Amino acid sequence: MNRIGRPEATRVFTTCSCVPEEIITAAGRQPVRLLPSNPPADADSHIHPNTCGYVKSLLASALDEGGLRASCIVIGNSCDGMRKLYDLWGAYATQLPAFFLDLPKKNDADSIRFFASELRRFASELEAALPGAAVTDESLRSAVRAHNRVRLLMGEVFSLQRDPEKSISGRDVFDLCLEGTRCSPEEFIPRLEGLLSQVEEREPVSGQRRILLTGNLISRPDPVAMIEELGGRVVALDTCTGLRHYETLVEEDAADPMLALAARYLARPSCPRMEGLEERFERLQKLADHARADGIVFSCVKFCDPLIYDIPMMSSWFRGVGISFLYLENDYTWSGSGQTKTRLQAFTELEPRV
Amino acid sequence: MYEEMIRVMERRSGEAFAETGSARSLWMHEWSKLVLQAFEPGKKVIYISAYAFPLEILAAFDVVPFDFELASGMIGTTKMAVPTMVECEDRGYSPDICSFHRIALGAFYLEHFPKPDLLLTTSFYCDGKAKTNEILSILHQKEAMLLQVPSQLNRDSIRYVEQQLRQIAERIAATVGQPFDEDRLKEAVRSSNRARRTQQRMLARLKHRPAPWGGSQLVSFSINSLWLAGREVKERLNNLFLREMERRIEANEASPERHRIYWFAWIPTYPSSLFDILAEHQVSVPLCETFRVFWDEIDEENPLEGLALKCLKNPFVGSGARRTQDLEAISEEYAIDGAMLFATPACRHSKTTHRLLRDQLRELGVPLLTLDMDISDPRGYSPEQIRARVEDFIEILEQRES
């Protein structure tokens, strides 16, 4: 049994927020975002060292025999690294079956239709591989409703996070998001409802720098904890396990639930793997305005190609609109946190945004 | 400055072709002529990725294709490379970004390249290329279109790619103000099919021992000449190279060889001793993965579907198994006794699976050298280190032979 009380065989690991969890839930399994703690360097004998630390840590966890307890893993074609991870998984980590899910980088009508066909193929493969798994329209609709409920509740959490008079901190939200990566909706919904009913008022603290923390994957609390220990407050957590994972609902009771899923997953606020650089900047700017953020901290796992190309243009965009911008590179394990702390300290001492 | 360099290249290669009639000089001449067209006033220029995008479509229009990566590769052969990259890096672009792309972005700021009217690229080979394409489209304030090529080959993926190709053709038509002429596309496809057949004959000749051609010129031609795909000149070039190979075989002029290696990925564009070291030790490269004919003849009556299939069958799309599936046959037919993977740091899609290549080759008794060396950035190039690594590898080949 895992720590949240479900048999490990019911778990299905995912590696990207782009994998529709609803299909796994509809198949009677529990989607769990795999966020291993294995040192990325443990995979260096199997993958080129200058590959993204998250991909390497995933592979290291797979090579660590007996380390992974689930029925299978779904690897999305999120980026070059993930695609190659699937190849390596199939060759060197055969104890845990891997499924591959193709993901277009654009969201026009043809791409949504194609992605829906890919989701149908994936559902069929899941049904064939997992005993008793049956993804029907009805089970999908039910899963959509459950995951949408989680999204709405998390939306309330993110809203409270922005509110200076509420006691929910960036660290609280980070921990909750992490919990969300490994909980089923049926476990997470009551947890969130309970939490939301207990949020207390607090005295707004003057002089706190309000930080929008964005980027790709942050699976450890280090940057959030550092910002808040330094007197800042993370007022928005726009990562692929944070806000972006929960934004935008799937159309409920759609005639074709797979098409509805495809539309939501491709059209939601995107990660840098998708087309739409300027749209992403505009969205982030709106988010910064909405959260009344004094500055943006952009966190990136080193060697993340979809993201590192964006940095210069993004940095100049936000400088141009008067929002302070700090780019923080990390190795997925957040080693070298002393240097990160120094940079964050200087950043949180900046003048508040007017 | 870039235009001037290409102009000099066009003149010199033209003179060389007139004097020698060599395939290489014709290739350089035709290549530089095409690049120069992109600088001509009034020409409609379309940025493309020649090694991934089916250029036959562009041959159906009066447009000039311009490949910003291959054009960057040409800068990489000169002293312009580092200053162009520095121009990009000074604007905050990370050295972890592919040097081809740093040159392409630096070339924008230095105004080396012609301005595009439309930018087209594909979702493969790599994430970085699609990113650079989008950034260039923003900088030029011109539209970019991405051809998404799914990993799997099935009815849905064929239809999806075909639909996108039709939309792209229509968008080109709108950009250049010229209707999409399917008959012209069919003619380009016929030409492409003829070039493909000649390439198969070239591949057959490369099995000859000693190899009548190969090495850096083969790898370079295999990628660079794709810029000419769908044009009659590509057929002519293939035929000329084929005749040269046949002549060398007949005249027994091919360089002596002790070892034959299969080449994965790319080669350095800047001057390096890599191929000189191989030649010194009589190691030939009679085949590279980028020269293989991975696609079937394109259906001339159904060209968009045929081109969709050509994209979908590219070995760099989808599973890495496509790069290894024919290794046994290759190893036997080309009498390969070693393999080399050119691992430029940022080319993560190619080198990430080096272990997979190594293990599959090992089963065939073929050792693999993963050579970490940048494709276009000479700043980290160490001739001694490369010599040591390559010679160590050759020693392994020698030991196995004995």
Interface residues (C-beta under 8 A of the other chain):
Chain A: S45 H46 I47 H48 N50 T51 N77 C79 D80 G81 R83 K84 Y86 D87 L88 A91 Y92 F100 D102 P104 K105 K106 D110 S111 R113 F114 S117 E118 R121 R273 E275 L277 E278 K302 F303 D305 P306 I308 Y309 D310 I311 P312 M313 S315 S316
Chain B: R91 G92 Y93 S94 D96 I97 H101 S123 C126 D127 G128 A130 K131 T132 E134 I135 I138 A144 L146 Q148 P150 S151 Q152 N154 D156 S157 Y160 Q163 Q164 Q167 G318 S319 G320 A321 A343 P345 A346 R348 H349 K351 T352 T353 H354 R355 L356 D359 T370
